[in-house]
Amino acid sequence: MNFASTGRLTLLLTALILTACGGGANTSTTQEPVPSAVCNPADPGTHSECGTVLIGLTDADGDFLNYTVNVLGLTLETGNGRTVEVIPDSTRVNFVDYVDVTELVAAAVVPPATYVSGTITLDYADAEVLVEAAATAKEAVVTDVNDVELGETSLRIELSNRDRLIVTRQRAHFLQLDFDLSASHSVDVVPTPARAASDQFIVAEVHPVDEKDIRVRGPLIAVALDEMTYTIAVRPFHDRVSDFGRFKVHVTDETEFEVDGELFTGADGLRALAAAGRGTPTIAKGTLTTSDRKFTADIVLAGSSVPGHDFDAVVGNIIKREGNFLTIRGATIIPRDTATDRRVHFHDDVVVEVGPDTKVFKDWHRDATDLSIGALSIGQRVTVRGTQPTPTTDAAAPQILFDATQGAVRMHVTRLAGVVNTIMPGQTDITLHAIDRRRAEVFDFTGTGPSRDLDADPMNYEIHTGTLTLSDRASGQPIVAYGFPTAWGMAPPDFSGRSFIEYLDSRSALGVGWGAAGTIAPFVNADITGLVLDNQNPDIDQRHYIKHGPILIDLTSLDSNTTILPRETGRMLFSIKTDDSLRLYSDWSDFVADLTASLNGATTARSMYAYGRYDVDNNTFTAVKMGIFLLEP
C-alpha cells in the first residue's frame, strides 16, 4: 500500500481548500444575502428560518494505517464577519476510516448567508499515527515541514469569490471535507518513530468530484413508520456524548436491519428500532441524493449490534486461522460504552476466539441461520463483538486476546487489488497484491482449501465472477474486486466477486516532487492540449511515481514523457498554490493559462499531485483532480 517502496514516501502539496469546484479564485463575485435576523441556531423555535449544512468527512487513499487526532472545532464565517460553529465540541477522528466512505459529522443549523471562510482546529498532542514499514505497523509523529512536532493547529479556510457556500432558508446543503493524507504528508519510515512531515491539505466541496457512500451514526430520537424514516442525533465516529444536530434517515422495503442481534428488512426493521426505544445507538450506511439531500440507508445496525455498545468490538481483516482462533490484522478496538476509562484505539494484531455459539452475520445476506463460524476465512474484513479480557491501549503491545465465543461477527464486503492472469467463463484468476490495502504476503492462506494443494495461492488467486464479465483486454492489467472470501476450507474458487473495477476505470495517483528549491521547467510542453512532464528532469526527488491500481510505476524509468490531460466530461478540480495564495479552477484552459503564466523562469514548481486514469499503452494520465505547489521568488 505504500506509494513508494523506498524509505522516503512522498506526495506533497501545501493547500487548504474550501470549494464548490468552480472557476478561478478572482474571476467573479457572488452577491451576498444578508443573514437572517430571525434565525438563531441556539433557539429551536427559530429553526424554520434557518438553513442546514451537512458536513461530511472523507479521505483519499494514502500510506497510513491509522491517523487519529482530536478535532477541536470547525467554524464557518459569513462575509460580514459572523462566525457559526458547525462542529462545536471536540471529537476524536481516525481519518483512515474514511477512504471508502464519507462520515456525516454534523447537521448544523445555520443562518441563511453566504459563507466565505472558516477555521478547523486539530490537536496532535494525543495523536495516534501509524504507518506500514516492512509489512508491520510502526508509530509515527507528525511534524511541520521544518520537522517541528505539531500540537494544536488551527487552519484558516478561505473560499474563492465564485465558490462560496450559499445557505438558504429551510434547505439542506452538503459540504464534504477531504483530509487528503497522501497529498499532504511526506513520510520517512526509517527513523523510530517514523516522521510524517505535514502540510495539511483539506479539500472541501459542495458538489464532490468523488462520490462515496455516506455513513451516519447517532442515538435514536424517533421513528416515523408512515414516512419510512427515523431521526437521530448526529454523533459521529465513536463519540458517546456529543450532539451535532438532527438528521432524518430514509429506509425502503429493501433496507437491511440488524437490531440487537436480530435481522429485519424494511418496515419490520423500523418497528424493531421503535421497540428498542429512544436513545438506542444506530449506524446507517447508504446514499445521499444531490438534488434534495435525502439520505437513504442500505444497511442499519442498532442496539447491541452497534460496535462498542454492550460489547467490546474489533474491526479488521482475518490474516490467519488456527481452528477457532482468528488473527485480525490492522485492528481497531472499540471498547464498550460502559468502559469510561478506555477509548477507541489501534492494535495491529488481535487474536479472536470464536465458537459454536458465536453469531455470524454478513452484509447483504438476509438469513443468518445458514451462517456459522465456518464462513470466516482468510482476508475477510470483519467486525467482531465480544469481550477484551485484558484491556490495553498500547499499540505496540504483544498480540492480545479477544473472546467472541458468546458474541457475534459481521462479515463486510472485502476489497482485493491485483493483476489479471487469466479470464474464463465465470472465473478470473489474478496475482493478488493486497486485501483491503494490506499486502498479500501478510495473509496466511493455510486451511482455505480442503487440502494443502487446494489452498488459495496469491500468485493465482481464483475469483468467481458469475455472470459479471471482464473486457478482453483485462488480462495482464490491474483490477480491483469487491466481494467475500470463500468459506473456510471450501476453496477454490477463493473469492466471490460482487463487483469489479478494471484497469481502464481504476483510480490512479500521480505524485512528483522537485526538491526543496523546485524546478523552473517541470514540463517540456504546457498548453490546453496537455501538460507533458519532463520525466528525466534532474531536479526530480524521491517522488516520481504513478500508482496504477496495485502497480507502482517509476516515472523516470518510462521510455517517454508522461502527458497529463483533463477528462472530457464530469466535474474536475485543479489548483495552484503558493505561499500566500490559492487559485482554484474547474476549467482546464483557465488552469493551464494561469500555470504557464506563473512559470515565468523565476517561479519554480516544488511538487505536484493528480488523481485520475492512467493509460499504460499511451503513457497518458487523465486527471479529475490535480494540484501544483509553486515557489515564487
N, C-alpha and C positions, 0 to 999 in steps of 0.2 A: 503493500500500500504506500510505501514511501514514494514521493515524487521523484526522488533520485536515489540511486543505490549507494552513493558516496556518503561520507560522514557529514557533508555540508548539504542540507536540503533547503533549497530556497526558491521562493517565488514571491517577490516583494513589490508592493506598490503602496505608497502612502496616500490615503484618501479617507474622507468621511463624507458619505453621500446620502442625501435625502432627496429623492427624485421620483417623479412620475414618468420618467423616460421620455421627456420632451426634447426640444431642441437645445441650442446653445444657451449659456447662462445669461447672456446680456443682449439677447436679440429682441425681447419684447417684455411688456409688463402686464400684470393682471390687476384689474380693478378690485380693490379690497372692500368687501362688505363690512359694515360696522358691526362688531359683536353685539349680540342681543343683550339688552339691559335687563331682560326678564329672566333669562336662563341663569340659574345658579346651580352648578353641579352638586353642591352640598345639600340642596333642598329638593327632595323628590317631587314636591308639588309643582316645580317649575320644569320638570324634565320634558314635558310636551313641547317646550320652546327650545329644546336643545337638540344637538346632533350627537352622533356616536362615532367614535373612532375605534375600530377593531385593530389591535396591534398583534401582528404575527411575527414569530421569531423563527428563523431557519439558518442553515449554514451550508456553505459549499464544501464539497468533499476535500479533505486535507490529510495531513500526516499525523494528527493527534489521536491517541486512544481515549483520552479524557481531557477536558478543558473546562474545569468548574471554577467559576468565580462568583462573587456576590455582586448582583446588580442593585445598586443603592437607589436608583430612581431614574425616571425618564420624564422630561418636561417638553412641552411644545409652547412656542411663543408666537403671538399674533403680530401683525405689522405695527400696531400701536403700542407694543410692549407688554401686553397682558400675558402672563405665564399660567399655564394649566398643567397640573400634574396628571400624567396618564398612567404611570406606574409609581404610586405614592409611597410604597413601602419596599424595604429591602427583601430581595428574594435570591435564592442560590440557584445558579443555572449551569448545566453542563451542555455547552454548545455542540459537542459531538453528537448528542442525541438527535440532532435535527438536520442530518444530512439528507434523509429520505422523506422527511415530514416537516410541516410547519406547525409550531405550537402557538395556539392562541394564548397570549399572555395578559391581555386586558381588553375589556369592552368599556372604554372610558366615555362617560357623558361629558361633553364639552360645549361651550357656547358656539353658535354659528359664527364663523370667521374664516379668514384666510390665514393659515399658519405658515410662517416664513422661516422659522428656525427652531432650534431646540437644543437640549443637552441630555446626554446619557452619562451616568456616573457608574464606574466599575471599581471594585475594591479587590486588589490582588493579595492583600495581606494574608488571607487564609485560603489562597487558591490551591486547587488540586489539579496539576497538569502532568500528563504522562505521554510519552512518545514511544514509538516502537524502535528498538535497537536490537539487531541480531534476533529478531522474531520474538523478543520478550519486551515487557513493559519497563520503561525507565522514567524516573521522575525528572521533571524539568522545571526550571524557574523562568519566568517571563520578564524580560528586560526591555528598556527602550533601545534605540539604535546606538546609544553610547554605552551600552552594557550596564546600565544602572537598573537594579531591580525595581519593578513597578509596585506602587502601593495604591492609594486611592487616585483614580484617574478620571477627570471629567472631560468629555469630548463635546465640542461645540458642533451642532448640526446646522448647516446652512442650506436653505433651499434656493434654487435659482429663481429668477423673476418669473419665468414661464412655468416652472414646475412646482408650484406651491400646492399645499394641501388645502382644498377649499371644502369646508364643512358646512352643510346646510341643515335647516331645521327638520327634525323627525326623519332623518335619513342616516343610514349606516355607511361609513366609509372605511376602506381597508388600507392598512399600511403594513407592508412586510419588511422586516429588518433582516438583512442577511449579514451575519458576522462571519465574513469570509476568512477563515483561519488560514487557508493555504496562501491566499494572495497577500495577507497582511503579516506574515511571520517568516522569519529566516531561522531555521532550526539547525543547531550544531549538536549532534548526538555523541560526540567524542568525550567531552568532559563529563564529570559526575558531580552534581546533577547536570543533565543536558541544559543548554541555553537556548531560549527562544526569543530572539530579538523581534520586537513588535512595533509596527506602525499600524495602529488599528484601522481596519478597513471595513466599514459598515455601509452596505448598500440598502437603502430603503426605497421601496417602490409602491406607488398607489396601484399600478397595474403591473404586477410582476412579470418579468420576461420568462422566468421559470415558474410553472405552476405545479404545486405539490398537494398531496392530501393534507388536510388540516386535522390536528388533534386538539381536543377540548377537554379540560378537566375541571372538576369542582363539585361541591356538595349540592344535592338536590334541593330546590326550593318548591317546585310544584309540577304536577303532571296535568296536561290537558288532553284527555283521551279523544275528545271530539275533534280536536285540531291535529291529533297525532304529533304532539310536541311535548317537551318537558323543558323546564327552565332551571338553570344552575347559577350559583355564584362562582364567577371565574376564579379559579385557584390553580395557577399553572405549576408546572414542574412537579416537585414533591412538597410544595408549600402546604402547611397544615393549619394556618391561622389567617392568612390574608384574604381580602375580598377585593377583586379587581374588576367589579362590575357584574351586571346581569346579562345572561346570554340564553337565547332560545335554540334548542336542538330539535330539528325536524326528523321524523322517522317515517319509514314506509313499511309496507307489508313484508318486504324482503330484509329489513334491518335485523341483524342478529344480536341477541342479548345473552349475556351471562350474568345472572343476578344471584349472588350468594351461592355460587357453585352450581346453579341450575340453568339450563338452556331454554330460550324462548325466541319467538320471532314476532315482529310487528306489534300489533295491539296487545298481544299476550305479554310481551316484554314490558310495555308501558304499564300494564296492570301490576306486574310483579314489582316494577320500580315504585309505583304508587304505594303498594303494600309495604315496601321496605321503609318508606317514610321520609319526611323532610330531614335533611342533613346527611342522607346516605351519600357516600362518596361515589363519583361516577367518572368514567373516561369514555370518550367517544372519538371515533376516527371516521372521517368522511370528506365531503367536498363542499366548497363554498362557491356559489354561483356569482359571477361577476356583475350581473345586472341588478339583482336586488339584495345581495349579500346574505342570501339564505343558506344556512348550513344544514346539510342532510347527512345523517350518520349511516354508515355501513355496519359498524360493529360498536356495541355499547357494553362496557363492563360496569358492574355496580356492586356495592356492598363488599362482602369478603372477597369477591372476585377482583377487586382493585388491589394491585400490589402495594403492600405496606399497611393495609387495613386488616386487622385481625391476625394477619400472618406476616412474618418476615418474607422478603422476596429476593430472588436473584434473577438478573436478566443477562443473557449472554449466549454463546454457542457451545454445543457439545463437541469437544475435541477428542474425547476418549471415553470408552465404556468398558468396564470390567464387571460383569454380572449386573447387579443393581446399583452400582456406583458410577455416576456420571461426572466427568471433569468438565466444568464450564469455564471457558476462556473469555477474557475481556469482560469480566463480570461486574455489573453494577449491583451493589447490595442495598436494598431498601428496607430499613428496619420498620417494624410495625408501629403504628401511630401512638401506641401507649408508651413506647420507649423514648421518653423525652430527652434522655441523655445521649442519644445516638442520632446520627444523621446519615443521609444517603452518601455512599462513597464507592470508590472503585477498588476492586481487588482482582488481579489478573486471572488467578485460578481459584476456583471453589469446587470442592468435591461434594456432590449431592447424592444422598442415598434415597432411592425410591423403593416402593414395594407394591404388593398386590392391592393395597387399599389406596394407593395414590390415584387420584382422578386425573384423566388426561383429556384436554380439550384441544381443538385445532381451528385456526382461523378458517372461515368459510365452510366449516364442517358442522352440520346441524344435529348430528346424532353422536353423543358422547358414549353411548352404550357399546359401540363397536370399537372403541379405542382403549388401549391399555398401555402400560409402560413398554410393551414390545414395539410400539410405534416410534420410540425415541432412539434415533440413530445419529451417526457422526455428521456433524455440520449443522444439524438442526438448531435454529435460533429459538430460544425458549424463554418464557417467564415461569419461574418455579416459586410456588408459595409453600412455606413451611416454617421451620424454626432454625435459627442460627444458635446452637447451644453455647458456643464460646465467642461472644461478640468481640470484634476488633475493628478499628477503623484505620489500621496501619496497612497501606497499600503494599508495602514491602515485606509484610509478614509471610511466613510459610503458608503452604496450602491450608485452607480452613475447611471445616466440615459443615454441612448443611443437611438437616433432616426433613425430608419431604414424604416420609412413609405414611403420614396421615394428612398430607397436603395435596397439592394439585400442580400440574404442569400444563401450560398453554403453549402449543406449537405455533410459531409465527412463520409467515412467508419468508423464505431464506433467499439470499442473493448470491449467485455464482458469477465469477468472471473467468474467462479462459479464451482459448483459441480453438476454433473448429478443426477437428481432424477429419471426420467423415460424416456424410449425411446419407441417411437411408430412410425409407418409409417408416414413419412413427418413431424414429430414434436419431439422435445426433450424439456423436462421441467427441469430446473435447479434451484438450490438455488443460487441466484445472490450475488456475493461478491463485485464486483467492475465494474464500467464502465469507460473505459479509465483511469484506475488506481486511481479513486476516489471511496471511499467506497459507497456501495449501500445505506446506511442509509441517505446520504445527498440528495438523489433524492426523490422528492415528485411526486408519480405516480397518484395523483388525477386528473381525467379527461382523462386518457389514454384510457378508455373504454367508451361505450355509457351509462353505469350506474356504480354506485359506486361498485357494486358487480362484475363487469367485468373489473375494473381497474387492471393494471399489479400488480402482487404480487411478490415481490423479493424472497419470500420463495418458490414460484413455478412459476418462470418466464418462459413463453412459447415461444420457438423459432421454427419458421417454417424452416424446413430443406430441403423441396422439395425432390429432388432426391438424395441429399447427404446422406450417410449412416454412422452410427457410429458403432463401434465394440460392440459385445455382452457384453464385459467386461467393457464398459464405465460407466455403472450405478454405482453411488457412488464415482466416480473418478473425478478429476479436469478436466476442459475443458476451452478452450479459443475460442470464436466465434467472427467473423468479419462480419459486415453487417450493417443494418439500423433498428432503431426502427420503429414500425408500426405507420402509420399516426395518428395524434391527434384524440382521441375519437373512434378509429377503432379497438382497441384491444378487444379480443385476435385473433390470437397469438400476442405476444408483440413485436416480433423482427423477422426480416427476415434475416437468415444467408446466407452469401456468401461462407464462408469457416470456417473450424473448425480445432483446434489443440487439439487432445485427450491427455489423461494423459501420454500415452506411448511416445508421441513425444513432450510434453510441456517442455520448458526450465525451469530447476530448478536451484536454487542457494544455495550453502552451505557456511556458514561462522562460523568460530570458533576462539576464542582467548584464550590465556592462561595467561593473566595479563601482567603487565609491565616487570616482570622478566622472563616470559616464563616458559616452562616446558622441562625437559630433555627427557621425554618419551611421545610424543604426540600419538604414535601408539603402539598397542600391537603386531603388526606384520607389517613388511615393506619389501617387495620383489617384484619381477616382477609379481607375482600372484595378488598383490593388497596391498593397504595401509589400515590397519584396525585401525580405530580411537579408542582411549580409551575414550568412551563416558562418563565414570564416573571419569575421571581424576580430582583430587581435585584442580588442578590449573586452570580449566576452569572458565572464567569470564562470563560477560553478553552475549557474543557472542557464541551461541551454537544452531543454528537453521538451518533447511533446509526450504527454501521457495519453495514449490511444487505447482506450479500454484498459486491459491489464498490461499492455506493452509500453515500455519506456523507450522512446526514440531519441537518440542523441542528434541534435540539430547539426553539430559540427561534423558528423560522420556521413551526412547525406551528400549525394552527388550533385545536387543543385540547390539553389537558394529557395527558401520557403516563401510562397506567396500567401498573403492574408487578404481575404475578401469578406464583404458583408453578405449575409444571406439575402435571398431575393424577396422574401415576404416575412411577415411577422414582426413582433416587437424586438427592438435591439437597444443596446445601451453602450455608448462609447464615452470615455472620459480622458481628460488631460489634466494632470495635477502638477502644480508647482509648490514651492514652499509656502506661498501666500495666496494661491488662487485655485479654483476648481471649476472646470468648464465641462458641461455635460451635453451630449448630443444623441438624438435618435436618428439623425440623418448622416449617412456615411460621407457625402460630399462636403457637408459643413465641417465634420470632424477632420477630414483629410486636409481641407483648406487651412484650418487653424494649425494643424500639426506641421504642415510643410512651411507655413509662415514662421512658426516658432523655432523650427530647426534652422536657424539663420547662420550657422557657423560659429556662434559663440555659446548658444544654449546646447546642453548635452542631454542625452537620454540615459537615465540610470537603470530603469527596469521597465518591464512590460509583461502583462499577462493577457490571456484571451481564453474564452470558453466557446466551444462550438463543435464543428465536424471536421475531421481530418481525412483527406483523400490521399491514401498512401501512393497510389499509382501516379497521380499528378503533382504530389507534394504541394497541395493547396490546403489552407486552413480557412474554413468558412466560419466567421465569428458572429456570435449573438451578443456576447459581452466582451469588451476589450478596454483596457486602460493602460496609459503610459505615464510615467513619472519623469518630469523634465527638471533639470537643474539650470536655473538661469544665472547669468554672471552677476 
